[in-house]
Amino acid sequence: MCKYRFVMLLVVLVSSLFLLVSSVYAGEKDGVTGDTIKIGIIADLTGPTVALQIPAVNAMKSYFKNINEKGGVFGRKIKAIAEDDRYTIPMHVSAFKKLAYRDKVFMIMEIGSTGGILSLIPRFNKLKMPNFMTSTAKMFVKPTMPYHFTNGAAYEDEVRIIFNYLFNVLKVKNPKLGLVRPDTEHGKVGSRATAKQVKRFGTKLLAEEILAPGAMEAGSQVLNLRRQKINYIILHLTVANSVAFLRDGKKYGIKAKFYGTKYTCTETTVQMAGKAAKEFYAINSFASWYDDEPGVKEMRKVSLKYYPDLNKKIPPKIWTQGWAEAVIVHEGIKRAGKNLTRNGVIKAWESMKNYNMKGLSANATFGPNKHQCSEHCKIYKADIPNGKLAPISDWIK
């Protein structure tokens, strides 16, 4: 009898050990262990859009570091692992493979190129891995993809808001419209969105110029637009090339108003372009660093703890975007509970209704068929003396 009990006890112990090892292995496989949650970040860390993307990475890391210092989430610390894609599709795919298969992260937060994100959709689907994206191209959220989420207005929403503002608010008559965009997937989305709004408002797009993401001069593009007397120009660009365009616009005396989409809408653009930004307006789904909102105040307080040099210059709005996305990721992980799974965090995000973003952005609402939690923006005008962007609208959709 004693021998039988000993054998049974041995079986129970071995079985328990096997289950424990299996559980730990499964957790590690999905980026979750008893004390860690691994989150991968893919961004341009050394390429042409570093001024745009590195602030988002640093904001995310600041947020997660602060959460870890408070004990983490159910005792687990968040380990954020950032990989460089240099704003190229091949390196974006390489960064994903490293994070997914070597680091075995729980989820990914993609900041990199729209084309890079597009190329990885089948891999996310295969792994059933959650992805919180900074890119807001409509193709990623309409129709809804099971593993892709985003915050803020889509590029298509932004272009539509710009057209509504020009035609329905300013009542512009017979504008001579032009578009400047890169020859990337991001740029092509802007081109299609503009063509749709041109048709909707019964007007014409008289010129469409291509400007590379890292361009340092835009003389030929400016001269082409000036020759056609274009007086309203949509800038679907990023920081460096928008600054190059505005500077050359002033240099060659183009008489136009400039309306930029979100990745032109940074204080860096205003500060670098200087007086060339006199007629620069832009649109963004996120608050400014200096706004007097509860969420922004908290962001400033925590961020300055880890990056005290931020006091020397104004961080761009992409810092707020990175922080806001980390807020939503954290909230989803909390709602998913102690038994954290990828499907659990997806269901948790989908349960968020009118979640209070405390002024970082418009409030967040997801759903099973809604993985874009907000379509709202503010319109800003360059405040050149202060190197800022002053809002000229509330959150609008």
N, C-alpha and C positions, 0 to 999 in steps of 0.2 A: 504493500500500500504506500509506504514511504517512497519506494522507488518510482511508483506510478505518479505520485504527487510531484516528485522531483523532475520527472520527464515533462509533465504538464507545465510546471513552472518554467522549465527551460524553453519549451515551445512558445509560451506566452512572452517571455523575455526576448527571444529571437524575433518573434513576429512584431513586437513593439519596436524593436530596434530597426527592423526592416521598414516599418511604416514611417518611423521618424526620419530615416535616411531618405526614403522616397519623397516624404513631404519637403524636406530641406532641399533635395535635388530639384523638385518641381518648382519650389519657390525661387531658387537660383536661376532656373531655366527661364522663368518669366520675370526676372529682375526684382523679385521680392524675397527677402529672407526674414528671419526673426527680428533683425535690427536695421535693415536697409531697404530702401526703394531706389532703384537705379532709373534715372531719367536721362535719355540722350538728347542732345541739342545739336542740330546741324545748322551751321551758319558760315557766312563769308568772314573769315578771320584775318585773311592776308590778301584778298583780292580787290576788285574795283569798287565794291560797295561796303567796305569796312566801316566807313563813317556812319552808315545807315544801320548796320547789323550788329556790330560789337556792343553798342549801348544796350540793345535788347538782351544780349547774352548776359551782360553784367547785371542788368536789372533782375533777370530771372535768378541768377546765382545769389544776389543779395537777398531776395525774398526767401529762397529756400534755406540760406544760411541762417537767417533770422528765425525761421520756423524750427530749424534744428537746435538752435540755442535755447528754444523754449521747450525742448523735449521731443520734437519731431511729431509724427502722426501715429498715435497708438504705440509710442515707444520706438518707432522706426525713424531713422534719419534719412533724409532725401539726399542722394548722391547724384549731382548733376554733372554729366560728362559731355563736354563740348568738342565737336569735331569740325574741322575746316573743309569747306567745299570750294573755296575761291570763286564762288559764283559760277561754277561750271557744272554741267550735268554729270560728266564722268566722275568727278571728285565727290559730287553729292551722293551718287550711288555707292562709291567706295566708302564714304563716311557712314552711310546707312549699314552696309555690310559689317563694318567693324563694330558698330554699336549693337546691332541686332544679333550677330552670330558670335562675336568674341566677348563683348561686354555683357551680352544677354540682358539688355535693358527692359524694363517693364513697359515703357512707352517712349515716344519721341516727340519733341517739340521742334518742328521744322521752321527755320527762319530763312533758309536759302532760296534759290531761284524757283520760280513758278514751273519752269521746264523740268527742273530736278524733281520737284514734288510730283509732277504728272508722271514721270518715268517710274516712280516707285509704287504707284497705286496697287499693281498686282501683288507686290511683295507684302505690303501691309495687309491686303486681303488674305493672303496665304497664311501669314502669321497671326491674323486676327489681333493685330497690335494697334492700340489707340495712337492717334497722331493729332496733336494740337498745332495747327499751322498759323504762321504769321501771314502767309499769302492768302488773299481773300478773293481770288478769281472765282466766279460763280460756278465754274465747271466742277469745283470740288465739293460744293454743297447743294447744287440743284441739277439733277435729282440728288437726294441725300445719299451719301456714301456711308457704309456702316461704321467705318473706323476713323473718319476724318471730321475734325471739328475746327471752328475758327471763331474769332471775335472781331466785330467791327464790320463796317459796310464793305461789300464786294467792290472791286474796281468798277464793275458795271453800275452798281448803285451810285458810286461817286460821280461818274460821268453823267448819269441821269440827273443827279442833284445839281450839278453845274449847269446843265441845259435848262432845268427848271428855274434856276436862279436868274440866268440870263434872259430867258424869254417870258417867264411869268412874274418875276419880281422886278427886275430892272426894265422889263418891257423893251428890250433891245430890238430895233427894227433893221432888217436886212444886214446882219453882221457879215463881215467877210471872215469866215472861220478857217483856222488852220490847226493842225495837230502835229506835235513833235513827240516822237516815241522811239524806243530802241527796237532793233530787229531781234527781239527775244520773245519767248512765249508771253512774258509779262506785257511787252509792247503790243503783241498781236491781239491780246485780250482787249487792251485799250482801243486799238484800231476798230475791232468789231463792235465794241460798245459805242464808240463815237458814230460809226456808220448807222447803227440802229437809231440813235437819238436824232441824227440828221434827218433820217426818213420820218421819224415820229413828228418832228416839228416842221416838216415841209421846207427845210432849208438846204443849203449846199455846203459841203466841205471843199474848199477851193484848193487846199494844199495839205500834203502829209509828208513831213520830213523825218528822216531816220537819223538818230544820234546815239552812238554807242554808249553803254553805261559808264565807262571810264573816260569819256571824251573830255579834253582840256580846252578845246576851242570849237566854236560852232559858227564860224563866219559864213561858210557857204550856205548853211541852212537859214541863217538870219537874212542873208541877201536875197535868197530865193523868195522868202516870205515878204520881205520889204518890196521886192519888185512887183508882187501881186497885190500890194497894199492891204495885206491881211491885218485886221485890227482887233481880233479876239483870237488868242492862241491858247489851246489846251496843252499843258505840259504833262504828259504821262511818262515821267522820268524818275530818276533818283537824285540824290543830292549833288554829286559831282557834275553830272551833265546838265542839270538844271541851272547850276551856278554858271557854268560855261556859257550856256545859252543866254541867260540874263545879262551877263557881262558884255557879250558880243552884241546883244540887242541894243544896249546903251551905246557901245562903241560905234555901231553902224547906223544909229539913229532911227531904229524902227519905232513907229508910233502905234503901239498896241497895248492891250491889257492882257495879262497872263493869268490863267487859271490852272493851278496844279492839282494833281491827285495826291494821295496821301504821302507818298515817299518823296515828294518835293516839299511837303508841309513840315519843315523843321526849322528851328531857330538857326541852325547852321547855314541853311540856304540864305536867310536874310542877312546874317552876319558876314558871310563870305561875298555875297553879291553887293552888299552896301547900297549905294544910291541907285544901282541898276534894278533893285527890287521895288522901286517906287510904285509901279502898277502891278505888283505881284499879289495875287489872291490864291489861297489854297484851301484844301478840304481835308479833314481828318476826323477819325472816330475816337480820338483819345485826347485827354486833357493835357495842358501844358505843365511843365515842372513847377512853375511859379503860381499856379492857380490856388485859390483859397477854398479848397474842398477837403473834407475829412480824409478821404482816401489818399489824396495827393499829399497832404501834410504828413501822414504816416509814411508814405513812400519816401518823402524827402528826409525825414528823421532817420529812418533805417538805412537808406542808401548812403547818407553822409557818414554813417558810422563805419562803413566798409570802404567808402570812396570819398574821403574828406576833400579831395581836390575838385570835386564837383562844384564846390562853392566858387571856384575861380571862373567857371563858365557855365552857361545854361545847357543842360543836357537836352537833346532833341526829344520830340514826342515819341519816338520809337522806344525810349526808355520807359515811358508810361505804358506803352503797348506791351512790352516784355513783362513788366510788373503785373499788369492787369491779367495777362494770360497765365502767369504763375498763380495769381489769386484763384482763378477758375480751376486750374489743375489741382491746386491744394484743396479747394472745396469739394471737388469730385472725389478725391482720395479719402477725405474725411467721411463723406456720405457713404462711400462704399463699405466702410466698417473695417473691423480688425481682420476679417478674412478677405483680404484684398485680392481681387482678380481683375483681369483686363475687362472681361464682360461686366463685372461689377462697377468699375469706374465709368464705363460707357453708360450704363443704366443710371448711375448717379448723376452724370451731367444731364442726361435727358430728363431728369426730374426737376431741374432748376427752372423756376418760373419767377420772372421779375426779380431776380437776385440783385440785391443792392450793391452796386459797384462803388458807392460812396464818392461819386463824382469823377472817378478815373475814366469812365466812359458812360454811355447810357446803360441802364440796367440790363442784365443778361437773362435771356429766356431761350432755353433749348427745348427739344421734344424729340420723340422717335423719328419724326419726319422733318426735323428742323435742327440742323447742326451748325447753323450760323446764328450766334446768340444775339446779335444786334445788327441793324441796318442803318443806324443813325450816325450823323456827322455834324460837325460845326464848320462854318465857313470862316476863314481867318484872312486878315489883311496884314501885310508887312508893316511893322512898326520899326522903321529903320533906326531912329535915334537910340532906341532901347534894345535893338537887336532881338526883338520878340515878334510874336504873331498875335494880333489882337482879334478876338472873336467879333464877328459882325452878325452872328446868328446864334440861336440856341441849338440844342440837339434837334436835328430835322431828319426826316426819313424820305 
